[in-house]
Amino acid sequence: DCTFYATVDALLQAVDAVVIAAPTASHFALAMQCMARGIHMLIEKPIAATVAEAEALVATAHQHQVIVQIGHIERFNPAYTELKHVLEDIQIAAVNFRRLSPYVGSNTDVNVVYDLMIHDLDLVWDLMQTPPTAIHAVGLTAFSGDIDHALAQFTFPTGPLVTVMVSRLTEHKVRAIEVTGLEAYVEGDLLNKSILLHRSMTGEYLNHQNSVKYRQESLIERLHVPIAEPLFLELQHFVTAILDHQPPLVSALDGLQALRLANQISETIHR
């Protein structure tokens, strides 16, 4: 009993907002149609097929004053939200992202950088809020004829060292963020919605049977992560941003920055 429309133009006459979940190559044309009519939109990642298209979308959205949210869903993952709270009290030395998936079921229309890594590139941008000073990247192909496994390393003006590894060649699905801090080591599991905080305790020397032994203990805290569906939170936030006339958590500019990083990494690997 759902109403359907023969054309996009007919649909846009009947709505205030849309979710653009078409193939990436269609994002730009559809988004421009929506903005011409003042329609708010949530565009699935990546924001567009090229950086030039993404830049044009950012400029046009500002001109038409429409809400444009990008579907980087991990920003709404409660495990990531709690992880950010934990990191407020930690001096970060290094961050390691791992996103691994089996080849079957992956989006092979694009390479693994645009398919999987772009999720973590958005998180890197969200955490650092500044472009890296240097990017080193390597990758390999196995099945698709393009990049199926990739490793990227970023350096920033004030630290930390950030590494992102993605693969669509593993039979085990992993969505992990590991943070090495001066005060603690943090393990974030975005898939199973869990956070472990490892803290070292003061070591001590013990006298035992006429010998001296050293004992080092560590404390592991399992932090509470609220149970919530990231997709529901993302859509709820989109509607709230429209109703309250507030900028969305993941803006078109954020989507552009993630795409720029993905382009740099993909080009580096191909070179």
Backbone as numpy.savetxt, mean C-alpha at the origin, in Angstrom:
# Nx Ny Nz CAx CAy CAz Cx Cy Cz
-32.77 -7.73 -9.92 -33.58 -6.51 -9.92 -32.74 -5.24 -9.92
-31.47 -5.36 -10.29 -30.58 -4.18 -10.30 -30.76 -3.41 -11.61
-30.82 -2.09 -11.50 -30.92 -1.26 -12.70 -29.59 -1.29 -13.46
-29.69 -1.50 -14.77 -28.46 -1.47 -15.58 -28.59 -0.39 -16.65
-27.46 0.02 -17.17 -27.41 1.12 -18.14 -26.64 0.69 -19.37
-27.10 1.13 -20.52 -26.47 0.73 -21.78 -25.15 1.46 -22.02
-25.03 2.67 -21.44 -23.81 3.46 -21.63 -23.38 4.05 -20.30
-22.09 4.40 -20.21 -21.55 5.07 -19.03 -22.25 6.42 -18.85
-22.47 7.11 -19.96 -23.09 8.44 -19.89 -24.48 8.37 -19.27
-25.23 7.33 -19.61 -26.57 7.17 -19.04 -26.49 6.91 -17.54
-25.51 6.13 -17.13 -25.31 5.86 -15.70 -24.99 7.15 -14.94
-24.10 7.96 -15.50 -23.64 9.15 -14.80 -24.75 10.18 -14.60
-25.79 10.08 -15.38 -26.93 10.99 -15.19 -27.77 10.61 -13.98
-27.52 9.41 -13.43 -28.39 8.90 -12.36 -27.68 8.79 -11.00
-26.39 9.15 -10.93 -25.65 8.92 -9.69 -24.90 10.17 -9.24
-24.48 10.16 -7.96 -23.66 11.23 -7.39 -22.20 10.81 -7.29
-21.97 9.49 -7.23 -20.61 8.98 -7.04 -20.49 7.60 -7.65
-19.26 7.23 -8.02 -19.02 5.91 -8.61 -17.72 5.32 -8.07
-17.61 4.00 -8.23 -16.34 3.30 -8.04 -15.88 2.85 -9.42
-14.69 3.25 -9.81 -14.14 2.84 -11.10 -13.27 1.61 -10.87
-13.82 0.45 -11.23 -13.11 -0.82 -11.06 -12.86 -1.48 -12.41
-12.78 -0.66 -13.45 -12.49 -1.15 -14.80 -11.00 -1.45 -14.93
-10.57 -2.09 -16.03 -9.13 -2.27 -16.26 -8.40 -0.94 -16.23
-7.14 -0.97 -15.80 -6.35 0.25 -15.59 -6.33 1.15 -16.83
-6.26 0.55 -18.00 -6.18 1.34 -19.23 -7.41 2.22 -19.43
-8.53 1.87 -18.77 -9.77 2.65 -18.92 -9.94 3.73 -17.85
-9.10 3.72 -16.83 -9.29 4.63 -15.70 -9.35 6.10 -16.11
-8.40 6.51 -16.93 -8.29 7.93 -17.27 -9.55 8.43 -17.99
-9.96 7.73 -19.04 -11.12 8.17 -19.82 -12.39 8.20 -18.98
-12.59 7.18 -18.16 -13.79 7.11 -17.31 -13.76 8.22 -16.26
-12.60 8.43 -15.65 -12.49 9.46 -14.62 -12.75 10.85 -15.20
-12.26 11.11 -16.39 -12.49 12.42 -17.02 -13.97 12.63 -17.32
-14.66 11.55 -17.74 -16.10 11.63 -17.97 -16.83 12.00 -16.67
-16.43 11.35 -15.60 -17.07 11.60 -14.30 -16.83 13.04 -13.83
-15.59 13.51 -13.96 -15.26 14.85 -13.47 -15.98 15.92 -14.27
-16.20 15.68 -15.56 -16.92 16.65 -16.40 -18.35 16.84 -15.91
-18.88 15.82 -15.21 -20.24 15.89 -14.69 -20.27 16.17 -13.19
-19.09 16.37 -12.58 -19.03 16.63 -11.15 -19.33 15.42 -10.30
-19.04 14.22 -10.84 -19.28 12.96 -10.12 -18.07 12.62 -9.27
-18.27 12.34 -7.98 -17.19 11.91 -7.10 -16.82 10.46 -7.44
-15.55 10.10 -7.19 -15.15 8.75 -7.59 -14.08 8.14 -6.70
-14.18 6.83 -6.56 -13.13 6.02 -5.96 -12.53 5.21 -7.10
-11.26 5.45 -7.41 -10.60 4.76 -8.52 -9.73 3.65 -7.96
-9.97 2.43 -8.41 -9.13 1.32 -7.95 -7.68 1.55 -8.37
-6.76 0.97 -7.60 -5.33 1.15 -7.90 -4.96 0.34 -9.14
-3.96 0.77 -9.93 -3.30 2.07 -9.81 -4.21 3.17 -10.37
-3.92 4.42 -10.02 -4.78 5.53 -10.40 -4.97 5.62 -11.92
-3.93 5.33 -12.68 -4.02 5.41 -14.15 -2.92 4.54 -14.76
-2.93 4.45 -16.09 -1.96 3.61 -16.78 -0.59 4.27 -16.88
-0.56 5.61 -16.91 0.71 6.34 -17.04 0.76 7.49 -16.05
1.98 7.95 -15.78 2.16 9.09 -14.88 1.53 10.34 -15.49
1.64 10.51 -16.80 1.05 11.69 -17.46 -0.45 11.71 -17.26
-1.12 10.56 -17.39 -2.57 10.49 -17.16 -2.89 10.82 -15.71
-2.10 10.27 -14.79 -2.34 10.51 -13.36 -2.18 11.98 -13.02
-1.18 12.63 -13.59 -0.97 14.07 -13.34 -2.15 14.88 -13.85
-2.68 14.49 -15.02 -3.83 15.19 -15.58 -5.07 15.00 -14.70
-5.23 13.80 -14.13 -6.37 13.53 -13.25 -6.29 14.37 -11.98
-5.09 14.47 -11.41 -4.89 15.27 -10.19 -5.26 16.73 -10.45
-4.78 17.26 -11.57 -5.03 18.67 -11.91 -6.52 18.91 -12.17
-7.16 17.98 -12.90 -8.57 18.16 -13.24 -9.47 18.02 -12.01
-9.12 17.11 -11.12 -9.90 16.93 -9.89 -9.87 18.20 -9.05
-8.71 18.82 -8.99 -8.59 20.08 -8.24 -9.44 21.17 -8.89
-9.44 21.19 -10.21 -10.19 22.21 -10.96 -11.69 22.05 -10.77
-12.18 20.79 -10.77 -13.62 20.54 -10.68 -14.11 20.38 -9.24
-13.19 20.35 -8.28 -13.56 20.24 -6.87 -14.40 18.99 -6.59
-13.97 17.86 -7.14 -14.65 16.60 -6.86 -13.77 15.74 -5.95
-14.41 14.87 -5.18 -13.68 13.93 -4.33 -13.13 12.81 -5.21
-11.82 12.60 -5.16 -11.20 11.47 -5.87 -10.38 10.69 -4.85
-10.83 9.49 -4.55 -10.12 8.60 -3.64 -9.52 7.46 -4.45
-8.32 7.02 -4.08 -7.67 5.91 -4.79 -7.74 4.66 -3.92
-8.01 3.51 -4.55 -8.27 2.28 -3.82 -7.06 1.54 -3.31
-6.19 2.23 -2.59 -5.08 1.56 -1.90 -5.61 1.04 -0.57
-6.16 -0.15 -0.61 -6.99 -0.67 0.48 -6.21 -0.94 1.76
-4.89 -1.17 1.67 -4.12 -1.48 2.88 -4.12 -0.31 3.86
-4.36 0.90 3.39 -4.44 2.05 4.30 -5.58 1.89 5.30
-6.57 1.05 4.93 -7.74 0.85 5.79 -7.66 -0.48 6.53
-6.55 -1.16 6.37 -6.34 -2.42 7.10 -6.09 -2.09 8.57
-6.92 -2.60 9.50 -6.74 -2.25 10.91 -5.36 -2.61 11.46
-4.72 -3.65 10.89 -3.38 -4.01 11.34 -2.38 -2.90 10.97
-2.53 -2.30 9.79 -1.64 -1.21 9.40 -1.91 0.03 10.25
-3.17 0.30 10.54 -3.52 1.44 11.37 -2.88 1.33 12.75
-2.97 0.14 13.36 -2.37 -0.07 14.68 -0.84 -0.04 14.60
-0.29 -0.55 13.51 1.17 -0.52 13.33 1.68 0.92 13.33
0.98 1.80 12.64 1.39 3.21 12.61 1.37 3.82 14.01
0.39 3.46 14.81 0.33 3.96 16.18 1.54 3.49 16.99
1.92 2.23 16.81 3.08 1.67 17.51 4.36 2.40 17.12
4.50 2.69 15.83 5.73 3.29 15.32 5.91 4.74 15.77
4.87 5.36 16.31 5.00 6.74 16.79 6.01 6.85 17.92
6.23 5.75 18.66 7.13 5.77 19.82 8.42 5.01 19.57
8.71 4.72 18.30 9.90 3.93 17.98 10.78 4.67 16.97
12.08 4.67 17.23 13.04 5.21 16.26 13.32 4.11 15.23
12.89 4.32 14.01 12.95 3.27 12.99 14.31 3.25 12.30
14.92 2.08 12.25 16.18 1.90 11.54 15.95 1.30 10.15
15.01 0.36 10.05 14.76 -0.31 8.77 13.33 -0.83 8.73
12.76 -0.85 7.52 11.41 -1.41 7.32 11.48 -2.37 6.15
10.91 -3.55 6.34 10.91 -4.57 5.31 9.47 -4.98 4.99
9.06 -4.78 3.73 7.73 -5.18 3.27 7.86 -6.46 2.45
6.96 -7.43 2.68 6.92 -8.64 1.87 5.48 -8.90 1.44
5.28 -9.04 0.14 3.94 -9.31 -0.42 4.12 -10.44 -1.44
3.72 -11.64 -1.07 3.95 -12.83 -1.89 2.62 -13.51 -2.20
2.48 -14.00 -3.44 1.24 -14.65 -3.88 1.57 -15.75 -4.88
0.66 -16.72 -5.06 0.83 -17.70 -6.14 0.54 -17.07 -7.49
1.10 -17.65 -8.53 0.90 -17.11 -9.89 -0.55 -17.25 -10.33
-1.16 -18.38 -9.99 -2.56 -18.59 -10.36 -3.43 -17.60 -9.59
-4.23 -16.84 -10.31 -5.09 -15.86 -9.68 -4.53 -14.46 -9.68
-3.25 -14.32 -10.07 -2.65 -12.98 -10.12 -3.09 -12.25 -11.37
-2.99 -10.93 -11.33 -3.32 -10.12 -12.50 -2.10 -10.05 -13.41
-2.07 -10.88 -14.42 -0.89 -10.95 -15.30 -0.97 -9.99 -16.48
-1.99 -9.11 -16.49 -2.04 -8.08 -17.53 -0.94 -7.04 -17.32
-0.45 -6.93 -16.09 0.63 -6.00 -15.77 1.71 -6.76 -15.01
2.91 -6.16 -14.91 3.95 -6.84 -14.16 3.70 -6.75 -12.67
4.49 -7.49 -11.89 4.23 -7.62 -10.46 4.40 -6.31 -9.70
5.15 -5.37 -10.27 5.33 -4.07 -9.62 3.99 -3.32 -9.57
3.26 -3.31 -10.70 1.97 -2.63 -10.76 0.85 -3.47 -10.16
1.03 -4.79 -10.16 0.01 -5.70 -9.63 0.04 -5.75 -8.11
1.21 -5.98 -7.52 1.33 -6.18 -6.08 2.12 -5.10 -5.36
3.30 -4.77 -5.90 4.18 -3.85 -5.17 3.56 -2.48 -4.94
2.70 -2.04 -5.84 2.14 -0.70 -5.73 1.37 -0.51 -4.41
0.82 -1.59 -3.85 0.18 -1.51 -2.53 1.19 -1.02 -1.49
2.35 -1.65 -1.49 3.37 -1.31 -0.49 4.05 0.01 -0.80
4.14 0.37 -2.07 4.72 1.67 -2.42 3.86 2.80 -1.86
2.54 2.60 -1.85 1.67 3.60 -1.23 1.93 3.67 0.27
2.18 2.52 0.91 2.45 2.52 2.35 3.81 3.17 2.64
4.79 2.93 1.76 6.09 3.59 1.91 5.91 5.10 1.85
5.13 5.56 0.89 4.88 7.00 0.76 4.15 7.53 1.99
3.17 6.77 2.47 2.41 7.20 3.64 3.30 7.31 4.87
4.23 6.38 5.05 5.10 6.40 6.22 6.18 7.47 6.13
6.74 7.67 4.93 7.90 8.56 4.77 7.51 9.99 4.39
6.45 10.13 3.58 5.97 11.46 3.15 7.03 12.28 2.43
7.98 11.61 1.80 9.00 12.30 1.02 9.57 11.33 -0.01
9.97 11.80 -1.18 10.55 10.90 -2.18 11.90 10.35 -1.70
12.25 9.14 -2.10 13.56 8.58 -1.74 14.68 9.29 -2.49
15.87 9.29 -1.89 17.04 9.87 -2.54 17.64 8.90 -3.55
17.41 7.60 -3.35 17.94 6.60 -4.27 17.06 5.36 -4.24
16.95 4.71 -5.41 16.20 3.45 -5.53 17.08 2.43 -6.23
17.20 1.26 -5.62 17.90 0.13 -6.25 16.87 -0.99 -6.41
16.79 -1.58 -7.59 15.78 -2.60 -7.83 16.28 -3.68 -8.78
15.88 -4.90 -8.51 16.18 -6.04 -9.39 14.92 -6.89 -9.50
14.85 -7.71 -10.55 13.68 -8.55 -10.72 13.95 -9.67 -11.70
12.99 -10.57 -11.82 13.14 -11.67 -12.78 11.78 -12.05 -13.33
11.80 -12.73 -14.45 10.57 -13.23 -15.05 10.58 -14.75 -15.01
9.39 -15.34 -14.89 9.30 -16.80 -14.85 8.24 -17.32 -15.81
7.03 -16.74 -15.72 5.90 -17.25 -16.50 5.29 -16.22 -17.44
5.23 -14.98 -17.02 4.41 -13.99 -17.74 5.13 -13.32 -18.91
6.46 -13.42 -18.96 7.22 -12.68 -19.95 7.57 -11.28 -19.47
7.09 -10.91 -18.29 7.43 -9.63 -17.67 7.86 -9.92 -16.23
8.03 -8.89 -15.43 8.55 -9.06 -14.07 7.55 -9.82 -13.20
7.99 -10.95 -12.64 7.13 -11.75 -11.76 7.62 -11.75 -10.31
8.85 -11.34 -10.11 9.43 -11.31 -8.76 10.35 -10.10 -8.71
10.23 -9.27 -7.69 11.01 -8.03 -7.67 11.41 -7.66 -6.24
12.55 -6.99 -6.17 13.07 -6.49 -4.89 13.52 -5.04 -5.10
13.02 -4.15 -4.26 13.39 -2.74 -4.36 13.87 -2.25 -3.01
14.91 -1.41 -3.04 15.47 -0.86 -1.81 15.53 0.66 -1.94
15.07 1.34 -0.90 15.00 2.80 -0.91 15.87 3.38 0.19
16.51 4.50 -0.11 17.19 5.27 0.92 16.55 6.65 0.97
16.45 7.19 2.19 15.81 8.48 2.42 16.78 9.43 3.13
16.56 10.74 2.99 17.48 11.72 3.56 17.74 11.51 5.05
16.71 11.14 5.80 16.87 10.98 7.25 16.69 9.53 7.69
16.83 8.57 6.74 16.57 7.18 7.09 15.08 6.93 7.12
14.60 5.74 7.35 15.35 4.50 7.51 15.64 3.82 6.17
16.23 2.66 6.22 16.43 1.83 5.03 15.14 1.04 4.81
14.57 1.15 3.61 13.28 0.49 3.31 13.47 -0.51 2.17
12.99 -1.72 2.38 13.07 -2.78 1.37 11.67 -3.32 1.09
11.37 -3.50 -0.19 10.07 -4.07 -0.58 10.32 -5.26 -1.48
9.82 -6.43 -1.08 9.94 -7.63 -1.91 8.55 -8.13 -2.29
8.34 -8.37 -3.56 7.05 -8.89 -4.03 7.29 -10.06 -4.97
6.34 -10.98 -4.99 6.45 -12.13 -5.87 5.06 -12.70 -6.15
4.88 -13.19 -7.37 3.67 -13.96 -7.67 4.08 -15.37 -8.10
5.15 -15.86 -7.44 5.67 -17.19 -7.74 5.61 -18.12 -6.54
5.05 -17.65 -5.43 5.05 -18.46 -4.21 3.69 -19.13 -4.01
3.72 -20.31 -3.43 2.47 -21.01 -3.12 1.91 -20.54 -1.78
2.70 -19.76 -1.06 2.27 -19.26 0.24 1.99 -17.78 0.13
0.81 -17.36 0.59 0.43 -15.95 0.51 0.91 -15.22 1.75
1.65 -14.12 1.53 2.23 -13.35 2.64 1.95 -11.87 2.42
1.57 -11.19 3.49 1.40 -9.73 3.49 2.01 -9.23 4.80
3.30 -8.93 4.80 4.00 -8.66 6.05 4.77 -7.35 6.02
4.83 -6.70 7.18 5.67 -5.53 7.38 6.49 -5.78 8.64
7.82 -5.74 8.50 8.72 -5.98 9.63 9.54 -4.72 9.86
9.50 -4.22 11.07 10.16 -2.95 11.40 11.25 -3.20 12.44
12.47 -2.83 12.10 13.58 -2.87 13.05 13.74 -1.50 13.66
13.47 -1.40 14.95 13.57 -0.13 15.66 14.64 -0.18 16.72
15.06 0.98 17.22 16.07 1.02 18.26 15.50 0.56 19.60
14.18 0.66 19.76 13.55 0.26 21.01 12.87 -1.11 20.93
12.53 -1.55 19.70 11.78 -2.80 19.56 11.81 -3.27 18.12
11.45 -4.54 17.94 11.27 -5.13 16.61 9.78 -5.44 16.47
9.18 -5.00 15.36 7.72 -5.12 15.20 7.42 -5.98 13.98
6.53 -6.96 14.16 6.06 -7.80 13.06 4.59 -7.51 12.81
4.28 -7.02 11.63 2.89 -6.77 11.26 2.44 -7.74 10.19
1.35 -8.44 10.45 0.78 -9.38 9.48 -0.53 -8.79 8.98
-0.50 -8.23 7.76 -1.69 -7.58 7.21 -2.75 -8.58 6.78
-2.31 -9.81 6.52 -3.25 -10.83 6.06 -4.06 -11.40 7.22
-3.37 -11.71 8.32 -4.03 -12.31 9.48 -4.36 -11.29 10.57
-4.12 -10.00 10.25 -4.48 -8.89 11.14 -3.87 -9.06 12.54
-2.55 -9.16 12.60 -1.88 -9.31 13.89 -0.60 -8.48 13.94
-0.23 -8.08 15.16 1.00 -7.32 15.37 1.72 -7.90 16.59
3.00 -8.23 16.42 3.84 -8.68 17.52 4.92 -7.64 17.77
5.11 -7.30 19.04 6.10 -6.31 19.43 7.14 -7.00 20.29
8.37 -7.06 19.81 9.47 -7.73 20.53 10.34 -6.66 21.20
10.44 -6.73 22.52 11.29 -5.80 23.26 12.35 -6.61 24.04
13.57 -6.10 24.07 14.61 -6.77 24.84 14.54 -6.31 26.28
14.85 -7.24 27.19 14.91 -6.92 28.61 16.37 -6.96 29.06
16.66 -6.39 30.19 18.04 -6.32 30.67 18.59 -7.72 30.90
19.75 -7.99 30.34 20.39 -9.28 30.55 20.96 -9.38 31.96
21.22 -10.60 32.40 21.78 -10.78 33.75 22.73 -11.97 33.77
23.71 -11.88 34.66 24.65 -12.98 34.86 24.20 -13.80 36.06
24.22 -15.13 35.91 23.74 -16.02 36.96 24.86 -16.96 37.39
24.98 -17.17 38.70 25.91 -18.18 39.23 25.19 -19.52 39.27
25.74 -20.49 38.61 25.08 -21.79 38.54 26.12 -22.89 38.58
26.12 -23.67 39.69 27.03 -24.81 39.85 28.48 -24.42 39.55
28.94 -23.41 40.28 30.33 -22.94 40.20 30.71 -22.36 38.84
29.69 -21.97 38.04 29.98 -21.33 36.75 29.07 -20.11 36.61
29.48 -19.21 35.76 28.71 -18.00 35.52 28.07 -18.10 34.15
26.74 -17.90 34.11 26.01 -17.95 32.84 25.32 -16.63 32.60
25.20 -16.28 31.33 24.52 -15.04 30.96 23.16 -15.38 30.37
22.14 -14.68 30.81 20.79 -14.93 30.31 20.19 -13.63 29.76
19.69 -13.70 28.54 19.05 -12.54 27.90 17.61 -12.91 27.59
16.68 -12.17 28.13 15.28 -12.45 27.89 14.66 -11.35 27.03
13.64 -11.71 26.31 12.91 -10.71 25.53 11.43 -10.84 25.84
10.74 -9.73 25.69 9.31 -9.68 25.94 8.58 -9.54 24.61
7.58 -10.38 24.39 6.79 -10.32 23.17 5.37 -9.91 23.53
4.93 -8.80 22.96 3.56 -8.32 23.17 2.74 -8.59 21.91
1.58 -9.18 22.09 0.64 -9.35 20.98 -0.40 -8.24 21.11
-0.36 -7.29 20.20 -1.24 -6.13 20.30 -2.64 -6.44 19.78
-3.61 -5.79 20.38 -4.99 -5.98 19.93 -5.23 -5.24 18.62
-5.74 -5.94 17.64 -6.11 -5.34 16.36 -7.62 -5.48 16.19
-8.35 -4.38 16.05 -9.81 -4.46 15.90 -10.20 -5.31 14.68
-11.27 -6.03 14.82 -11.77 -6.85 13.71 -12.61 -5.96 12.80
-12.16 -5.78 11.58 -12.88 -4.95 10.62 -12.48 -5.35 9.22
-13.40 -5.18 8.27 -13.15 -5.50 6.87 -12.62 -4.26 6.15
-11.36 -4.27 5.67 -10.77 -3.08 5.03 -11.61 -2.52 3.88
-12.21 -3.39 3.06 -13.01 -2.90 1.93 -14.22 -2.12 2.42
-14.87 -2.61 3.47 -16.01 -1.88 4.03 -15.57 -0.52 4.56
-14.44 -0.49 5.29 -13.92 0.77 5.85 -13.56 1.75 4.74
-12.99 1.23 3.65 -12.60 2.08 2.52 -13.83 2.73 1.89
-14.87 1.94 1.63 -16.09 2.46 1.00 -16.83 3.41 1.94
-16.86 3.06 3.22 -17.50 3.92 4.21 -16.80 5.28 4.27
-15.47 5.26 4.22 -14.69 6.50 4.26 -14.97 7.36 3.02
-15.10 6.71 1.88 -15.39 7.41 0.62 -16.71 8.17 0.71
-17.74 7.50 1.20 -19.05 8.14 1.33 -19.00 9.28 2.35
-18.31 9.05 3.47 -18.20 10.09 4.50 -17.46 11.32 3.97
-16.40 11.10 3.19 -15.64 12.22 2.62 -16.54 13.07 1.73
-17.43 12.43 0.96 -18.35 13.16 0.08 -19.35 13.96 0.91
-19.96 13.30 1.89 -21.00 13.94 2.70 -20.45 15.10 3.54
-19.22 14.93 4.03 -18.61 15.96 4.89 -17.76 16.96 4.12
-17.64 16.76 2.80 -16.82 17.65 1.97 -15.38 17.72 2.49
-14.83 16.55 2.82 -13.48 16.46 3.35 -12.59 15.68 2.39
-11.29 16.01 2.33 -10.38 15.24 1.47 -10.26 13.80 1.95
-10.19 12.84 1.04 -10.11 11.43 1.44 -8.73 11.09 2.01
-8.67 10.00 2.74 -7.42 9.54 3.33 -6.38 9.23 2.25
-6.81 8.61 1.15 -5.91 8.30 0.04 -6.34 9.15 -1.15
-5.62 10.23 -1.38 -6.00 11.20 -2.40 -5.47 10.81 -3.77
-5.90 11.56 -4.78 -5.38 11.36 -6.14 -3.88 11.62 -6.17
-3.41 12.59 -5.39 -1.98 12.87 -5.33 -1.22 11.68 -4.75
-1.79 11.03 -3.73 -1.16 9.82 -3.18 -1.05 8.74 -4.25
-2.12 8.58 -5.03 -2.10 7.59 -6.10 -1.04 7.91 -7.14
-0.86 9.20 -7.43 0.17 9.63 -8.37 1.56 9.31 -7.84
1.80 9.58 -6.56 3.12 9.32 -5.98 3.46 7.83 -6.02
2.48 6.98 -5.70 2.72 5.54 -5.74 3.03 5.08 -7.17
2.32 5.64 -8.15 2.55 5.28 -9.55 3.93 5.74 -10.01
4.35 6.92 -9.58 5.69 7.40 -9.92 6.77 6.44 -9.42
6.63 5.98 -8.17 7.60 5.04 -7.62 7.57 3.72 -8.40
6.37 3.25 -8.73 6.25 2.00 -9.49 6.92 2.12 -10.85
6.75 3.27 -11.50 7.39 3.50 -12.80 8.91 3.47 -12.67
9.44 4.16 -11.66 10.89 4.19 -11.47 11.44 2.79 -11.25
10.75 2.01 -10.44 11.23 0.66 -10.14 11.15 -0.24 -11.37
10.04 -0.18 -12.07 9.87 -1.02 -13.27 10.92 -0.67 -14.32
11.16 0.62 -14.53 12.17 1.05 -15.51 13.57 0.63 -15.09
13.86 0.72 -13.78 15.18 0.33 -13.28 15.42 -1.16 -13.51
14.41 -1.98 -13.22 14.55 -3.42 -13.41 14.73 -3.76 -14.89
13.97 -3.14 -15.76 14.09 -3.42 -17.19 15.45 -3.00 -17.72
16.00 -1.89 -17.19 17.35 -1.49 -17.62 18.40 -2.52 -17.20
